[in-house]
Amino acid sequence: MGIIVFHGSTRKDSNTAYLTYRAVPKSEATHIHLRDYQVHPIVDERHSEQGFKPIDDDHKILIDQLLAHDTVVFSTPIYWYGMAGPLKQFIDRWSQIMRDPDYQHFREEMKKKKVYAIIVGGDSPEIKGLPLIQQFQYICQFFGMTFAGYLIGKASKPGEMKNHEEALAKAAFLLKRE
C-alpha cells in the first residue's frame, strides 16, 4: 500500500517541500501537491434534509489516493498557527465524504492509517507549531488512526530550510523509527 504525502504549501519549491523530500524522497512515496488540485471549501449541510450536495471537484480523486495507502504524511507550512489552506480544505471535506454512500467504508479504512506531520514555520515553530501538531493528533484520535510522529523545521524565506541542519538530520529518521 505504501506512503502518500499530501503537500499543503501553495508555493513551488517551498521550504516545507524541501524538508519533506528529505524525510520522504520522491522515489519512496506518492507525493500529492494539493495546490495542483481543485478542492472546493466545505458547505456544511450535515443537518439539512437533503444532506450534502454533490460537488464537481477533485476531492474524491484525492480520497481514493488516500485510501490506497497505509501511511499518510501531511506536509504544511504553519500559516497563522495552523495548516495551510489547501490542506485544511481537503481535511474539512472529510465531513462530507463520511456521509457519501460510495464511501461508507471511509471511517473504518482510516483506522488502519499511520500518520506523520511535517511542518515548517519561521518564528519559533518548535513552540508555535505545537497547536498544529495537537490538531493532527486530534484528527487521528477522531478516526482511530495512529499518529506516529512529526518533524518541525524552521525557515521563513525561500531556501532557508537548507540551513536548518537539525531538522534535516531528523528528517532521515522520521519514518524509520519502527
N, C-alpha and C positions, 0 to 999 in steps of 0.2 A: 504494500500500500504506500509506504514512503512518506516523505516530508513535503509539506506545502508551506510556502511563505507568502503571506499577504502583506504587501508593502503599502503603507498608508501615505507616504510622502507624496506631495504634489510636484516636487522638484526632481528632475532627472539628475542622476549622478549626485544624489544628496549624501550628506554625512551619514544619515541613517542607513542608506543603501550600502555605503562603503563598509560600515561596521557589520551589517547583516551578511554581506557576501564573505566577510572574513569568518563569520560563525557558520554560515551555511553556503558553501560555494555553489555557483550556478549548476555545476555538474551533479550535485548531490541532492537536488530538490526541484520541485516545480515552483517557480517564482511568479507570482501574480502581482503586477503593479496596478493597484485599483484605479489610479489616475487614467488608465487606458480603457476603462470600462464605464458604461453608463449605469449608475445605480441611483434611482430617484429616492429622495427622502421619504421616510415613512409618513403616511397619513393614518393616524391611529383610529381605526374603525373596528377595534375589538368589541365594542359594546353596541354597535349599530345592528339593526335587524338583518341587514344584508351581509354583514361581515366585511372583510377586506375585498376591495375591487381588484381585479387583475391589473397588473402593471406591466407595460411593454418596455422592459429594460434588460440588463444583463445579470440581474441578481440570481436567477435560477441557474444560470451557467456557472456562476461562482459557487453557489451552494453545491452543485453537483461535483465540482472540483474539490471543495472542502470535504464532502462525504467520501470521496475516493481515496483519502489519505488518512493515516492514523496519527501522524504527528503534525501539529499546526504551530507555525511561528507567526506571531503578529509583530510587525516591524513598523514603528511610527516615531516621528519626531514628537516632542512634547509641545503642544500648542495650547497656550493658556491653561496649563496644568492638566491637560487631558490629551486624548489621542487626536490625531489629525482627522479632519472632516470625512475624507473618503472611507477611512476605516470605521469611523463612528456610524456613518450611513449604512455601510454593509452590515454591521452588527445590529443596529437598530431594526433593520428589516427582518431579523430572525424572529421577531414577534409576529410578523406576518407569515413567514414560512412555516412556523409551528402550527398554523391554522389552515394550511393549504392541504387539501385532501390528497394530493400527489406526494406529499412529504410527511405523512403520518408517522413515519419512522425516524424523523429528524432528531427528536429529543433522545430517543434510545440510541441512535448511532453516535450522537455527540458524547455520550457517556464513555465511549471507547477511545476518545481522543486524549492525547498528551499535548499540552500547550506550553509554549515558551513565549516570552515577550522580549523584544529588543527595542529600547527607546533611547533617544538622543535629545539632549537639551543643552542650552548654552549657559544658563545661570543656575548654578548649584543643582544639577539634575539628580545627583545622588540623594538629595533631600526633597526637592520639588517634584521629582518623578515618582516618589513613593505612593501618592494617592492614585496615580495611574496604574502602578503595579497592583495596588489593592483593588482597583476596579477590575483588572483582569482576573484576579483571584476570585472576586465575587461572581463574575461571569462564569468562570469554571465551576464554582461551587453550585450555582444555579442549575447547570446542566449535568453535574456529576463528573466533569472532566478532571483530569489530573493536571494541576498547574505545576510543571516540572522545573521551572527556573526562569531567571530573567538576567538581562545584561543592560547596564546603563552606561551610555557614553556621553562625553562632554565635547560639544562643538557648537559653534554659532555660525561662523562664516563658511562659505564653501571651501572644502578641502581641509578644514581644521581637524577632522577626525583622524587624519593620518598622524597627528601629533599626540593623540591620546594613547600612549603606549600601554597603560594598564588595561584599558578596555579591549584593545586589540589583542593583547596576550590572553585575556579571559575568553575572548570570542572563540578561540580554537578549542575550548573545552566545554562550551555551553551545552551542546547536545551529547557530549561524550561522557557524562557523569555517571551513567548507569554501570 
